[in-house]
């Protein structure tokens, strides 16, 4: 809902200083990496009409309990609607370098599950991760102690066609207030293997607060620092 940004519309429709919305930047990055022949499924809830009007070429799934459930249940609805095969998904508030998607494209083509991460210093409220001896993720959640965390998850992930059923089952089992990472952890406990993909050399900003938005503008639209565009979405 983007209440911490102090705006009356969904956070994904927040404008960057280059005139694009956060979701618009994501769509551009997807097109840059994969071309236009991709199927986009967007899970909507708060003020869904505004998002639907802004991106009419996407398919939409409605989480009618968006104000009562967390990302685990929204992702579950998206996976149920997507059909078969592997699925790339991302949080609706991440502004990121398009090179990230080009970097992970070989893993998607190989049908290998992964979570995009960085190794920056982390705080308690961030989604953190640890890695097992075989190089796969062993834990990924906000509950991972800061002292043992190897970094934070960026919010861009892929589940392979072979791991997808385990992830779906995990998302069904976790509490309504759990983040989707809880489903990933359950899938890992049942044999799924999610690789961490380090993008510490590239920029990715999760926009929660005004300071995050200012940072995203500095890193991705430096020519018009922090100015709100005149044109707004419907």
C-alpha positions, 0 to 999 in steps of 0.5 A, a space after each residue: 500500500 506504500 503508506 510509509 512513502 506517504 502517497 495515496 496510490 500503490 507503491 509500485 506506481 510511485 514515479 521515479 525522477 525519469 518519469 517511469 513508475 517502479 513497475 514501469 522500470 521493471 517492465 522495461 527491464 524484463 523487455 530488455 532481457 527477454 524481449 516482448 514475448 513474455 507472459 506477465 502476471 501481476 498480483 494486485 490488491 490495493 487500488 488494483 484499478 490504477 495498476 490495471 489501467 497503467 499496464 493493460 498488457 499484463 494479466 492480473 490476479 486479484 488477492 482479495 485478502 491483500 490487507 489480511 495476508 502477506 506475500 506468501 499468499 499473493 505469490 501462491 495466487 500468482 503461481 496458480 494462475 501462471 500455468 506450468 513451467 518455471 517462474 521468475 517473480 519479483 517484489 513490486 517495489 524493487 528498482 534495479 539494474 537491467 543487467 541483473 536479469 541478463 546475468 540470471 538468464 542462463 540459470 532460467 534457461 537451465 531451469 535452476 531455482 535461484 534468489 538474487 542476493 547481495 552481500 551488503 551489511 544487513 539490518 534486522 528488518 531485512 530478508 537475510 540468507 545463509 548458504 549451505 556447504 553445497 552452495 545452495 541457500 540453507 535459510 532465507 528470512 527476516 528471522 536469520 540472525 544478523 550475526 550469521 547472515 551472508 547478506 540480503 535477498 534483493 526480491 528477484 527470484 526464480 523457481 524451476 519447473 521441478 521445484 515449483 510443486 514444492 514451493 507451492 506446497 510450502 506457500 500453502 502450508 505457511 501462515 497467512 502472515 508469512 512472507 514467501 521466503 517461508 515457502 522457499 525455506 520449506 521447499 529447501 527442507 524438502 529437497 529443492 535447491 535455490 542458488 544465491 546469485 550475488 549482484 553486489 556489483 549492481 544496483 537494486 533498491 527496495 523502495 520502502 521509505 522516502 530515503 530509498 526513493 531518493 537513493 533509487 533516483 540518484 542511482 537510476 535517474 541522476 539527471 533529474 534528482 528526486 523531482 516528481 514528474 508532472 504527469 501521473 498515472 490514472 
